[in-house]
Amino acid sequence: MLPCQSACPNYRNGCHKTCLRWKAFQEEQALQREAKKRYLKFHLERCAQMDRQLLSLQCRHPF
């Protein structure tokens, strides 16, 4: 179900394909997804770096 289906007074079957509001909504969603990806990538890289640093500080026993 489309989110605009219940809220848009001009809704009719298939209108989302040409609707400017729907396209703007989709673009906003795409921007939000990209921002979330950048946020997660940044923090995952920082966590991985911290893990490597902490592992390098551990004592290693010779075998």
Contacts in CASP RR format, 6 or more apart in sequence:
PFRMAT RR
TARGET T0000
AUTHOR 0000-0000-0000
METHOD contacts of the structure
MODEL  1
MLPCQSACPNYRNGCHKTCLRWKAFQEEQALQREAKKRYLKFHLERCAQM
DRQLLSLQCRHPF
2 11 0 8 1.000
2 16 0 8 1.000
2 22 0 8 1.000
3 25 0 8 1.000
4 11 0 8 1.000
4 16 0 8 1.000
4 19 0 8 1.000
4 21 0 8 1.000
4 22 0 8 1.000
4 25 0 8 1.000
5 11 0 8 1.000
8 19 0 8 1.000
8 21 0 8 1.000
10 19 0 8 1.000
15 22 0 8 1.000
16 22 0 8 1.000
END
